[in-house]
Amino acid sequence: MADVHSFESMAALDGEGLRYAIFLTGCPLRCPYCHNPDAWFPSGRDVTADQAYQKARRFKPYFKNGGGVTFSGGEPLLHADFINETAAKLRADGIGYCLDTSGSVPLTESVQKALDGADMVILDIKFPDPERYRRYTGGDFNRFVEIGRYCSKIGVRLWLRTVVVPGINDTEADMERYAALVKEFKFERYELLGFHTMGFFKYEKLQIENPLANVPAMDRARLDELQLRLNALVQLQPVGGGRQKND
């Protein structure tokens, strides 16, 4: 059983194809650009693995062209046992799953099992160095590096993402640092996401200080420039750019 923040049917931004997204609560990080601070806290909605499976299986006819279930959050790997239990039911029904994670948890046996069984892992690369990672997220830089290395070792399909925030990580030099960091990872794509302000109302509602209250949304043209620079550095084909989705 796990505390679920929300479910989203027909999700199109959380992996390939159409997805059924399960957003789990709790996160060890406190990223200043998070647009789901409400997912940091328990929702009071306890869901069993069978209940989650029954909800997802209704959308199986739409899981074509790589579609399936995505476990997101919050940080889904805080609930690795729940994911593994649900995954067994999904797998028996021919449904695959994706993990959308910050990699901010220890690489336990349960976490390894969840990564091993995934069709794809979307790994959020917050900051390219330990100092800024700790400063802006409060988390352990080495944890996500270890998970990125593990994903590369087992050969699971790996996508990387980074939210770009004006004045924080929006320079060509930053792109060079990110590119240097991920050289040891084996990944298919690396997508930059633009910081946006659409989740600001949640901070007000929860009475949480918003550390980026005076920061404007990321300029799309500038984001595209940085995406092209990053593509060249990591020698990947363009994946677009300009989409705004903060995690």
N, C-alpha and C positions, 0 to 999 in steps of 0.2 A: 504494500500500500504506500502511496505517496501523496503529498499535498500538491494539487494541481492548481495553477493560476488560471488557466483557460485552455480551451480547445479552439482550433481554427481549421475549418474544412476548406478544401479547394485552395490551399495556400500555394502561391507560385514563387515566393521569394526565399524559400527555405530548402533549396536543393533542386534536383532535376525533376521535370514533370510536375504534375499536380500532386500536392502532398496533403496529408492530414497531420497538422502540427499539434503537439502536446507540449504546452508550456508549463514547466515545473518550477516551483518556488524555491527561494533561497539562493544566495550567491555570496562567496567569500570576498568578492571584490566590491569596490565602491567607485566605479569609473565616473568621473564628473560629467561625462556626456551620455550616461545611460538614459534611455527614454522609457525604460520600464522599471522605475524605482519601486513600483507597487509589487513587483515580483520578488523583491528582496525579502518580503515578510510572508508568513503563512497566510493562506487564504481561508483556511478552515474547510476546504473542499478535499476530503480524503477520498481517493479513488483507488480501487483495487486493480491489479493487472488485468483481470478478466473484464472488468468494466471498461478499461481503456481499450482493450482489444475489441470488445463488442462495438464500441463507438467507431473505431477505425475501420473495421471490416465492412461497414455499410458503404464505404466509399471505394471499395476494391475495384469496381468496374471502371473507375476513373484513373486508377493507378497504371497508366500506360506511359510509354516513352520514359521509363526510369522513375516513375512516380512511386509513392509509398508514404510511410510515416516518418515524421521528423520529430525528434525529441529536442526541445529547446528550453529556454528559461528566461530569466534566472540562469543557474548553472545546472544543466540536466545530470551531469555525472555525480552530483551530490546524491543522486537517487539511482546509482548504478544497479543495485539489486532489483529495484522495481523495473528498470529498463530491461534487465536480463530476463526477468520473469515474463514481462509483456512480450519481449522479442521472441521467446520460445513459442508463444501462441501465434504471433504474426508469421513466423517462419513456417510453422505447420500449415498455415493457410496460404503460403506462397507470397507473403507480403514482406518486403524488405524495409529497412529503416536507415535513416541518416541521423547523425549526432551533430548538433550545432552547439559548439562548446568553446569556452575560453581556455580550456585546459588548466584551470586554476585549482585542481585537486590533486592529491597524491595519487601516484600510479599504483593503486592497489590491485589485488587479484580480480576483484569485481569490476573495476574500471577497465582493466585489460580485457576482460571477457566482453564487456560492452563494446569496446573498440574493435575487438576481433570479429564480432558478429555484424558490424555495420557495413552497409553497402558503400557508404561515403561518410567522411568526417569533414565538417566545416570548422576550421580552427581560427579563432579570432586572435590576431596578433595585435596586442594592445600598443606596446611601445618596444623599441628595438634595443633597449639597454636596461640593466637592472635598476639604475638610479631613478629614471623616469617612471619605470613600471611601478616601483614601490611608491613613488611620490604621488602618482595620479590614480593608482588603483588600490594601494595598500596590500597588494598580493605578492606572492613569491614568483619571481621571474623564472626560476629554474624549473618550476612545475610545468609550465606550458611548453618549455623547451624539451623537457623529458617526454611529454606526451607527443609533441611533434616528431621527435626522433623515433618513438615507438611506432607511430602510424607509418612512418617511412620504412621502418624495419619490416613490418608485417605486410606492407604493400597495399593497404587499404587506400581507396581513392581519396585524395586529400585536396581540399580547396582551402585557400587562405583568404582572410579578409582583414582589413584595417579601416577603422573610422578615422577620417582626417578632420582635424579641428583647427580652424583659423588661429594662428598665433601659437600653436602648441606643437603640431607635427606636420606642417604644410609646406615644407621646403624641399628643394631637390636634394639637399644634404640629408634630410630625413629619409628620403627614398633610397639613397645610397646605403644608409644604415640598415633599413629594413631588408634590402636586397642581400647585404652581406650576412645578416642574421639567418636568412632562410636558405642559404646555399646548401646546407646539410640536409634539408628536407626534400623529399620527393613528392612534388605536388603538380596538379594539373593546371591550376589557375590561381591568380592572386588578384583579388578585386578590392579596389578602394571604395569606401562608402562615405558619402558626405555628411558631416554633422548637420543636424537640423534642430529646430526649436519646437517641434510639434508635441513633444512630451512635457513641455514646461509646466502645463497646467497640473500635471500629476504631483510635482513638487509642492505646489501651492496647496493642493488638496490634502496631501499627506503632512503638510507643515514641515517639510524637509528643506534645508538650505540648498539652493541651486547655485553651485559654484561657477556656472557658466551663464548666468542670467543675462549678462551684458555682451555675450559673444554672439555675433551674427551667424546665420546659417552659412555653410560652405558654398562658395561660388562654384557653380557647375562647370563653367569654362576652365577655371583654375584646377578643379578636380580632374577634368579630362586631361589637362596638360601633365599633371602628376602621374596619372595612370599610364600615359604613353611613356613617360620617363621610367616608371617602374617596369613596364613591359620590356623595355629595351635592356634594362639592367639584369632582369632575371631571364631574358631571352624567351619570353612567352608571347603568343599572339594576343592582340587586343581582346579584352572581354567587355568592352563598353566602358562605362564610367558614368558618374553623375547621379547614380541612384543613391537615395538617402534613406538609410535604415540603421539607426544606432542600437547596438546591443550592449 
